[in-house]
Amino acid sequence: MTTYLADSIPSLAMSSPKKPASAATLAALGTLSAATRGRWRIKAGPSWTEPLALYVAAVADPGEHSGTVLRAVAAPLLEAERLAHASRADDHRKALRRHHVAQRRYETAVEAAAQAPAAQAREANERVIEAIEDLARHPEPDDQRITVGHVEPRALPVLLAAEGGALAQLATSGGLLAAIADPGDAEDGWVALFTLLRAYDGQALSIDREPDLHVHVEEPFMALVVTLTPEEIASPSARQHLRGLLPRLLFAAPAPMAGTRTTDSPAMPDEVNTVWAGAVRGVLDAALRADGITMVELEPAAREIFEVFRAGWEPRLHPETGDLADIQTWATKHPGRAARIAALLALAEDPATTTVGVEHVWAAVNLAEVHMAHARVALTGAGVEGAA
């Protein structure tokens, strides 16, 4: 199925490093990441594991239809979320009513206890305890959102905690990255940046900022698929605010198409839509059923290929002789991204798998040159052949 997805989804050219990546390629990978909801990690080395979070940014001028591509590729995930909400809407309303009744009972009991005469204090306090126990039995129901739209930066960690520690943002106009790049409030920007950094690495998130921001999430997870304009990441101010995130972004920086587009672009074949939707739904359904985090491992032959890739990648990072010196910080993190991508492809093929095969690692490794070319365009503005 890996090869079928590679050949069928627009520009999802996973079998050849010479084929250009596009917004569609990376939107597909980001959508798969979002569907995992943090329920898998890949063991990339003896003591090295990676979560499967991807932060994908398509960098293009307005009018290049990157947002249209994003919505098309993410459609199966958004539809699955809509259907899930619809299926539990009635139960959610009932649970919410029970919670409100329990909440009001608790408030009434507390008010009564505060006003009770000494002779009735014990009985009043017992009612408060009963009300607390009843409220615990009827907590505010979780709407279990999979994706979010606009989020105020300071509200991000609170929302992430409320949704069980896993969220995704699919935004067609910058989203959280644009908000961090140009924050209205530096403190709010820091809160969002810190949250995204911890969620990308799956590290415990603890924030205690007075007066009212107190959050702890043991294993946070986020996936981002957003579109940005070149201006939104080019200014020194934006680079400063995004400094920790830029090395973690997977970029698509396609060449401008304005003036060369046709009016009769063919629709994606139904068969491709069906296969892609099935892959996304399969991963999401498995994630929603999961009780914990599953570790997937590289098969022995796949591990050999991955280690050869890493050994060849390392000298290219040398600050004087390496061809990746101009994007060294980004390139240093790319082997980890490649491992994440390989695991996502394995899960798209079989959500029940616990191993990543040779074909999945080859697909991820073969895309490394394409990812590098697009990162160079996005981060340095330098045109690179193949970054189209």
Salt bridges, closest charged atoms under 4 A:
GLU50 OE1 - ARG340 NH2 2.60
GLU79 OE2 - ARG82 NH2 2.71
ASP90 OD1 - ARG93 NH2 3.52
ASP90 OD2 - LYS94 NZ 3.44
GLU107 OE1 - ARG104 NH1 3.40
GLU123 OE2 - ARG127 NH2 2.59
GLU126 OE2 - ARG122 NE 3.71
GLU130 OE1 - ARG105 NH2 3.74
ASP134 OD2 - ARG105 NH1 3.60
ASP134 OD1 - ARG137 NH2 3.48
ASP134 OD1 - HIS138 ND1 3.29
ASP143 OD1 - HIS92 NE2 3.89
GLU152 OE2 - HIS150 NE2 3.37
GLU163 OE2 - ARG145 NE 3.52
GLU187 OE2 - ARG154 NH1 3.97
GLU187 OE2 - ARG209 NE 2.79
ASP188 OD1 - ARG154 NH1 3.80
ASP201 OD2 - ARG248 NH2 3.36
ASP208 OD1 - HIS214 ND1 2.93
GLU210 OE2 - HIS214 NE2 3.86
ASP212 OD1 - ARG154 NH2 3.77
GLU218 OE1 - HIS216 NE2 2.95
ASP285 OD1 - ARG281 NH2 3.72
GLU307 OE2 - ARG310 NH1 3.60
ASP323 OD2 - ARG316 NH2 2.82
ASP326 OD1 - ARG376 NH2 2.77
GLU349 OE1 - HIS360 NE2 3.40
GLU359 OE2 - HIS360 NE2 3.48
GLU369 OE2 - ARG316 NH1 2.53
